[in-house]
Each structure stands twice: as C-alpha cells, then as structure tokens.
Amino acid sequence: MTTILCLHGLGGTGRTMQPLADALTALGHTVHTPTLPGHGTVAADLLGVTWTDWVDAADLAVSETGADLVVGQSMGGAIALAVAVRQRRHATLRKVVAINCPAPDPDAVDGLEWQQSRGIEWIDGPPLGDGEEGYTRFPITALLTMTDGVLATGLAGVTLPVLLVTSAFDEVVDPYSAGTIAGGLGGPVTRLLLPNSGHVATHGPDLALLVAAIDNFV
C-alpha cells in the first residue's frame, strides 16, 4: 500500500486531516498527519513563521516518512505543490492531491499589503465547523507569507500527476481557482468536484467520495 502525508491548511492542525487519514488507514495505507510550524498552540505563534518554514517542514516530513503521496487541504495543498517542485529531492514521492487550494493571485497580495499599510495586524477567519480544531483569527503577516508563497511557486515545475479537488460550496477559496492551477501545472491533472462540500472537505459530507478518489488515484 501507499505511504501518505496529509497537510492541513492555515490555522488548522494535523487533526483537521484526521477523518481523511482514518479512512485511508482503514483501506490499508500508512498515513501521517503532521502539524505545521506555528500551529496547534495559539495564533500568535504564527508571527515570524514563513512560507519557507512550512514548505521545509513538509519537505522534511516527506523525507522522514518516505511518502509516496502528499495530500494537502487549502494552504496544505499549495505546500504540497511546492514540495512537488522539489521532487528530485525525494526518491519516493510519486503524486500529489491538492484540495481547495488557493491559486496564485497578485491582487490578493496587494490587498493584504494595503490593509497592513493602514495598521491592520489581525484578520478574522471563518468559524470552525463541528469537529474542527484551529485558529479563527490570523496575523496578517501569516496571510501575506502564504499568499506570497503561493504566488512564488512555479506551478510549471510540478510534473508529477496531480489530483485537483474542488468543493462546490467553498466559502474561502473561489472554486474557479482550480482552473487557474490546472492550467499552470506542468504534469497530468485529474479533476474532482465535491458536489456538497465546503472549504474544509475533510470534515464535509463528501468524505467518502474524496477517500475513494484518492484511493483510486494512488
């Protein structure tokens, strides 16, 4: 079976990915769900953490676990794609799954910088759903480093096969972002629409569909 690394989004923890991890484990896969730097404690711990810190942590986790597949949700999906750009470092990595991943967006960077220039230091995030753990308020610097990092990732350098997952009712990332990402990737792309899910698809009503698609993809 496959060794899978699951990466949560901004503000989440490894437990955000646990429903997916449990279902994939039940199918015989070995699944790891690390918590990224600055997460799992208090939101102030995100201050000073950079995009490179997150990608490096994911990179190290792939090396340590020998992961064949990286699955990322939201920011975790963008990190998974950034790790795939570095694929030559990893003998085992074969494929990537990106769930509700933000697309590169210069306007988003400009908007955050505009708010920061006017003294805004914290931004409220969406409320957590049932069973979710994480932050609901973020330092604007964390959002900026994420948005800058997504923009700087050379998608054309991702030549591994990618399963790109979109939730029809994503309230955080515009579902059309997936089309932008798909058009920029340098390798084969498979698309999946979750017809009943919101942004945090691992806690959504289409979990069984998502699990089956990932299992089939690997």
C-alpha positions as CSV (number, residue, x, y, z in Angstrom):
1,M,0.0,0.0,0.0
2,T,0.9,3.7,-0.1
3,T,2.5,6.0,2.5
4,I,0.6,9.2,2.5
5,L,1.4,12.6,4.1
6,C,-1.6,14.8,4.8
7,L,-1.1,18.6,5.3
8,H,-3.6,20.9,6.9
9,G,-4.4,24.5,5.9
10,L,-3.6,27.8,7.6
11,G,-4.7,27.8,11.2
12,G,-5.5,24.1,11.3
13,T,-3.7,21.1,12.8
14,G,-3.0,17.6,11.9
15,R,-6.4,16.7,13.4
16,T,-8.0,18.7,10.6
17,M,-6.9,15.9,8.3
18,Q,-7.8,13.1,10.7
19,P,-11.2,11.9,9.2
20,L,-9.4,11.5,5.8
21,A,-6.4,9.9,7.4
22,D,-8.6,7.4,9.4
23,A,-10.5,6.4,6.3
24,L,-7.3,5.9,4.2
25,T,-5.7,3.9,7.0
26,A,-8.7,1.7,7.1
27,L,-8.0,0.9,3.4
28,G,-4.5,-0.2,4.3
29,H,-2.5,2.9,3.6
30,T,0.1,4.3,6.1
31,V,-0.9,7.9,6.8
32,H,0.9,10.7,8.6
33,T,-0.7,14.0,9.7
34,P,1.9,16.5,11.0
35,T,1.1,19.9,12.5
36,L,3.0,22.6,10.7
37,P,5.1,25.3,12.4
38,G,3.2,27.9,14.3
39,H,0.1,25.8,14.5
40,G,-1.6,23.8,17.3
41,T,-0.9,26.3,20.0
42,V,-2.0,30.0,19.9
43,A,-2.4,32.1,16.8
44,A,0.4,34.5,18.0
45,D,2.8,31.7,17.3
46,L,2.3,32.3,13.6
47,L,4.1,35.6,13.9
48,G,7.5,35.3,12.3
49,V,6.8,31.9,10.7
50,T,7.4,32.0,6.9
51,W,6.2,30.1,3.8
52,T,9.7,28.6,3.6
53,D,9.3,27.3,7.2
54,W,6.2,25.5,6.2
55,V,7.5,24.1,2.9
56,D,10.7,22.9,4.6
57,A,8.8,21.2,7.3
58,A,6.7,19.4,4.8
59,D,9.8,18.6,2.7
60,L,11.4,17.0,5.8
61,A,8.3,15.0,6.6
62,V,8.3,13.5,3.1
63,S,11.9,12.5,3.6
64,E,11.4,11.1,7.1
65,T,8.2,9.1,6.2
66,G,9.2,8.1,2.7
67,A,5.8,9.3,1.5
68,D,4.6,8.3,-2.0
69,L,1.8,10.8,-2.0
70,V,1.2,14.2,-0.4
71,V,-2.4,15.3,0.2
72,G,-2.9,18.9,1.2
73,Q,-6.0,20.9,2.0
74,S,-6.2,24.7,1.3
75,M,-2.8,26.1,2.2
76,G,-1.6,22.5,2.7
77,G,-2.5,21.9,-1.0
78,A,-0.3,24.8,-2.0
79,I,2.5,23.5,0.1
80,A,2.1,20.0,-1.4
81,L,2.6,21.6,-4.9
82,A,5.6,23.5,-3.7
83,V,7.1,20.2,-2.3
84,A,6.4,18.6,-5.7
85,V,8.5,21.3,-7.4
86,R,11.4,19.9,-5.3
87,Q,10.5,16.3,-6.3
88,R,14.1,15.4,-7.2
89,R,15.0,15.5,-3.5
90,H,12.5,12.7,-2.8
91,A,13.0,9.2,-4.2
92,T,9.6,8.0,-3.1
93,L,7.2,10.9,-4.0
94,R,5.0,10.0,-6.9
95,K,1.8,12.0,-6.8
96,V,0.0,15.0,-5.2
97,V,-3.6,15.7,-4.1
98,A,-4.5,19.4,-3.7
99,I,-7.9,20.1,-2.1
100,N,-9.4,23.6,-2.3
101,C,-6.0,25.1,-3.0
102,P,-5.6,28.9,-3.4
103,A,-4.4,30.0,-6.8
104,P,-1.6,32.5,-7.3
105,D,-3.2,35.9,-7.1
106,P,-1.1,39.2,-7.2
107,D,-4.3,41.1,-6.3
108,A,-4.6,39.2,-3.0
109,V,-1.1,40.2,-2.1
110,D,-1.8,43.8,-3.0
111,G,-5.0,43.8,-0.9
112,L,-3.3,42.4,2.2
113,E,-0.4,44.8,1.8
114,W,-2.9,47.7,1.6
115,Q,-4.6,46.6,4.8
116,Q,-1.2,46.2,6.5
117,S,-0.2,49.7,5.5
118,R,-3.3,51.0,7.3
119,G,-2.3,49.4,10.5
120,I,-4.4,46.2,10.4
121,E,-2.4,43.5,12.1
122,W,-5.0,40.7,12.6
123,I,-7.8,39.3,10.4
124,D,-10.7,37.2,11.5
125,G,-11.1,33.8,9.7
126,P,-14.2,31.7,9.2
127,P,-15.8,30.0,12.2
128,L,-14.7,26.4,12.8
129,G,-17.1,23.6,11.9
130,D,-18.1,20.6,14.1
131,G,-15.0,18.5,14.9
132,E,-12.5,21.1,13.6
133,E,-9.6,22.5,15.6
134,G,-7.6,25.6,14.8
135,Y,-7.3,29.3,14.8
136,T,-10.2,31.7,13.9
137,R,-8.0,34.8,13.9
138,F,-4.7,35.3,12.0
139,P,-1.9,37.8,12.0
140,I,-1.9,39.5,8.6
141,T,1.8,38.6,8.2
142,A,0.8,34.9,8.1
143,L,-1.7,35.5,5.4
144,L,0.8,37.6,3.5
145,T,3.6,34.9,3.7
146,M,1.1,32.3,2.5
147,T,-0.1,34.4,-0.4
148,D,3.4,35.4,-1.4
149,G,4.5,31.8,-1.2
150,V,1.6,30.6,-3.4
151,L,2.4,33.3,-5.9
152,A,6.1,32.4,-6.0
153,T,5.6,28.7,-6.5
154,G,6.4,27.8,-10.1
155,L,3.4,25.5,-11.0
156,A,5.0,24.6,-14.3
157,G,7.7,22.8,-12.3
158,V,5.1,20.4,-10.9
159,T,5.4,17.5,-13.3
160,L,4.1,14.8,-11.0
161,P,0.4,13.7,-11.5
162,V,-1.9,15.9,-9.5
163,L,-5.5,15.2,-8.3
164,L,-7.1,18.6,-8.0
165,V,-10.1,18.6,-5.8
166,T,-12.8,21.4,-5.7
167,S,-15.7,21.8,-3.3
168,A,-18.8,23.3,-4.9
169,F,-19.6,25.4,-1.9
170,D,-16.2,26.5,-0.9
171,E,-16.7,29.7,1.2
172,V,-13.0,30.5,1.5
173,V,-11.3,29.8,-1.8
174,D,-13.0,30.6,-5.1
175,P,-13.8,27.3,-6.8
176,Y,-12.6,28.8,-10.1
177,S,-9.1,28.8,-8.6
178,A,-8.7,25.2,-9.5
179,G,-8.9,26.0,-13.2
180,T,-6.1,28.5,-12.9
181,I,-4.0,26.0,-11.1
182,A,-4.8,23.2,-13.5
183,G,-3.8,25.5,-16.4
184,G,-0.4,26.2,-14.9
185,L,0.7,22.7,-13.8
186,G,3.4,21.1,-15.8
187,G,2.2,17.5,-15.5
188,P,-1.0,15.5,-15.9
189,V,-4.1,16.7,-13.9
190,T,-7.2,14.8,-12.8
191,R,-10.1,16.9,-11.5
192,L,-12.7,16.0,-8.9
193,L,-15.7,18.1,-7.8
194,L,-17.2,17.5,-4.4
195,P,-20.8,18.5,-5.0
196,N,-21.9,19.0,-1.4
197,S,-18.8,20.2,0.5
198,G,-17.5,23.5,1.8
199,H,-13.9,24.5,2.2
200,V,-12.8,22.0,4.9
201,A,-13.6,19.0,2.8
202,T,-12.1,16.5,5.2
203,H,-15.0,17.3,7.5
204,G,-17.6,17.5,4.8
205,P,-20.4,15.3,3.5
206,D,-18.4,14.1,0.5
207,L,-15.7,12.5,2.5
208,A,-16.4,9.0,1.2
209,L,-16.2,10.3,-2.4
210,L,-12.9,12.0,-1.6
211,V,-11.5,8.9,0.0
212,A,-12.5,6.7,-2.9
213,A,-10.9,9.2,-5.4
214,I,-7.6,9.3,-3.5
215,D,-7.5,5.6,-3.1
216,N,-8.2,5.1,-6.9
217,F,-5.6,7.9,-7.7
218,V,-2.8,6.0,-5.9
